[in-house]
């Protein structure tokens, strides 16, 4: 008997028991729904994390720190090292980079530039007629795409500054366009070796651009941005003369375009430093997403395992109810192998229906839920539930295979029935 004919016959048999077929398929559909949705949440979460990385960093950048000592046993004496460290109190010290380290890293192959991370504590920012506000200031990176609502980065090297949109009104400007070309002042305290500032200096900057407060920012405000040389000038004023001057918690090394950043990372590590790519720094997000996805998939797998027993039970009942029919088919020349195929194909149909129903409902639920989730979490147009065709196909095919495996025992029972005995069954 041809496979096509057996497949059609299997579908016809299932239609004759619509209620039982539907209920069994729905049991599988619960697992399909959960697994499909969990894959979509995982894909959306990874896309969101990747967007955060690409929106806040240059993929060719590496954050470089000195290799830190292993955790010290407080019960044993600590070995002396002449490597310079920063003391954070509570007997907690951390190795730092010096200018000699910056120069050494800059000499590594395929490293285009190395910029120390200048630690500048802004006292406040204000416009001539506004109140004072606290925020952070960071170095402008031309490789990172910014969403400007007014102006741009042109002229930032000439004492320019890029404001965050939610500071425009607070600083007394009518709107983003009104802020362009206006002056703002940043106050920086000068320190020696104490905690009390010696004096305060105002640095004047001209607003060149205003950017949206991005939902993909690595921090809620993400900081004002100024040219690196201007940030260094503020750092020099604040720290020069203190014991902290000339030491850095880390540096940003830029790998040459077209060169695999992991290759440069390995070279920097071989030189005795601890480099991390943007992806490394955000790896905890990916780990959290993977764990969450695994938990959700686990619930789906439990639902599928439960439905396996439903398929076995359904198929066994079907064999018992159709014993005479099986005997007649065998008496008319149907082979044992074809009888087994018939019941396996019926199980495959059940798995396909369950997978299709569950995955379809998951897609509908995800499509409807995406806007509400994005609005609730203030994510704008970002989607946290992303359906990938390969994942959906994998779920449906996987459930078909599981269903076929579940139908093997009932299929064997049907194939081994003696046609004479089967025809005598009431």
Protein Blocks (a to p, Z undefined) as FASTA:
>chain_A
ZZklmmmmmmmmmmmmmmlmmmmmmmmmmmmmmmmmmmmmmmmmmmmmmmmmmmmccfkb
ccddddddddddfkbccdddfbdcddeejhiacddddfklmmmmmmpghiabdcdddddd
dfbdcdfkbccdddddddddfkbccddfbhcfehklnopacddfklmmmnopablmlmgo
pacdddddddfkbmbdfbdcddddddfbdcdddfkbfbfnlpaaddfklmmmmmmmmmgo
pakgoiafbdcddddehiafklmmmmmmmnopacddfklmmmmmmmmmmmmmmmmmmmmm
mmmmmmmmmmmmmmmmmmmmmmmmmmmmmmnopafklmmmmmmmmmmmmmmmmmmmmmmm
mmmmmmmmmmmmmmmnonojacfbdcdfklmmmmmmmmmmmmmmmmmmmmmmmmmpcfkl
mmmpZZ
